[in-house]
Amino acid sequence: MKLLEVSGLSKSFGGVAALANVVGHSIEGETLGMIGPNGSGKTTFVNVVSGHVRADRGTLTFAGVNIARMRPHQLAEVGLCRTYQAVRVFSELSTRQNIENARLLLEDRGLGAAEVRELTEWLRLDRNLDKQAGSLTLFEQRRLELLMRLVLKPRLIMLDEPVGGLAVTEVNEMITLLQELKARCSLFVIEHTMRVIRELADRVMVLIAGEKVADGPPSEILQNQRVIDEYLGNAAHA
Amino acid sequence: MTSHSQYGIAAATLVILALPFLLAGNRFLGFVLGMTLISLLWATGMNLLSGFVGLMPLMFAGIAGIAGYAMVYFTRTAGWSFWLAMPVASLLAAIIGVALGLPALRLKGFYFTLCSLVIQSVLTLAFIFFPKFTNGDTGINEIAPPDWFGGTALTGVRFDFALAVAAVAGILFSTWLTQTHLGKKFVAVREDDVLAESIGIDVVRTRITAFFIVSLYAGIGGCFYSAYVGFISPRAFDVLVSLNIWLFVTFGGRGTILGPIIGTAILAPIPFLLQDLQAFKDILSGTLIILVTLLMPGGIYGAWLKLLSRKRGREVQTTQVREQGV
């Protein structure tokens, strides 16, 4: 079943087209990757889909519902949420308060205390509950971000560079976590680290200068000549 | 909420309720107390927005003014009892406040403040240019004190005590409110509105709700002020009044319940006690605004809390070191 569907999606800033006629979809249960050079419109794509920025043109549907005019908090309610390229937690509040804030949306309909505890342990945040979120390491903050999305009972989480800034060993751990996460909900991942895309994505969309130039399984896309020429180059391909 | 701040609030409540009787012998001090209690009610309300939601509403005094003038209109022209006019006028002021503030409530931080300044200026002008309701620049004098049972009027110590009850009710309500889900949303919106929105909090609606509640505080305080002082003019509800209340909140410690109580208790009586130095009092509050903004962003109580947590942090560190056997 198609979960997220976009067509003719366009967004310009001034005269620059950040997104030009983007068409695509994700399927329930799949992990869709998105790659492309810096400034190719990947984050704009997430901003538009997640309701942070309104598209100039195009249609946006999520689980059959038109979401083009929805604000982020309404999208969270229908099960679409996102994380940010620069990690974003309530840094002055404790980890526990961060989690509590994310639980405000669903209240009694949400996860029970036991389920939240289980997630907290899975993401290894149970020893940090009383620490100020801003004092956690980047990797811990990234995990807290994930936890705050999971208590929203999402159907799709859009991750904007989930391993950005992490050390090599942490990248490995994050990939493992995200692989386990795939069992819980559908994912959309923007990444520059090709390993993440290779190991996680079922399908990859390539965005260059706001246009979708390719769409297919990672093995195929990473061999695609145009993608190699314009984005991967030879070094990154290795 | 930590247990020590709960004790603090309970203690402050008792002191506030006892003070009118302790100062009953001296009418001048009783009046200073009454004015301080009205300021306390206002500061507690302002704190909900400027401390918990993170917006600085400079039209606060203007909204209090709408309620004050409306209350006088209802009691004088329509012949209502103060106790009916006060809630109706406050509700009216809150509705007008939200309607005026609606466009501004989509903005954040500095932009909201600027917008609120414009709204305050418009309200001040409105008070001058609608003399039918406000008697213009001259103001309205001889406003009757609230009526009381048996045809008597609420005056003297009994009025002071009524103000103490109102202030305590305001403090207890905001203590309760900040513990609710709505109160948690306030803090989330203050800390990061983009993140709050993306984890499902309707930021604009949260701000509007907060602003409505805060406007009710402004309105109720405005009605009590008018009846207590017996004279109102546009000057009584101008931007300096908003700034002064903001100063009480920030000086004491915004975003805490005890902070505004401390700030108001220290600063609100000063202009009355320094009455011979009229020119000096505006200079003093101006200087304090600058100093507080620069040196004490957390206010007195905020600085105290920081000190406590640093001390506790050190203790934790020492026990950890001890456990590691260093």
Boltz contact constraints between the chains, C-beta under 6 A:
constraints:
  - contact:
      token1: [A, 72]
      token2: [B, 197]
      max_distance: 6.0
  - contact:
      token1: [A, 72]
      token2: [B, 198]
      max_distance: 6.0
  - contact:
      token1: [A, 73]
      token2: [B, 197]
      max_distance: 6.0
  - contact:
      token1: [A, 73]
      token2: [B, 200]
      max_distance: 6.0
  - contact:
      token1: [A, 73]
      token2: [B, 201]
      max_distance: 6.0
  - contact:
      token1: [A, 73]
      token2: [B, 202]
      max_distance: 6.0
  - contact:
      token1: [A, 76]
      token2: [B, 200]
      max_distance: 6.0
  - contact:
      token1: [A, 88]
      token2: [B, 195]
      max_distance: 6.0
  - contact:
      token1: [A, 90]
      token2: [B, 191]
      max_distance: 6.0
  - contact:
      token1: [A, 90]
      token2: [B, 192]
      max_distance: 6.0
  - contact:
      token1: [A, 92]
      token2: [B, 191]
      max_distance: 6.0
  - contact:
      token1: [A, 101]
      token2: [B, 188]
      max_distance: 6.0
  - contact:
      token1: [A, 102]
      token2: [B, 199]
      max_distance: 6.0
  - contact:
      token1: [A, 104]
      token2: [B, 181]
      max_distance: 6.0
  - contact:
      token1: [A, 105]
      token2: [B, 200]
      max_distance: 6.0
  - contact:
      token1: [A, 148]
      token2: [B, 199]
      max_distance: 6.0
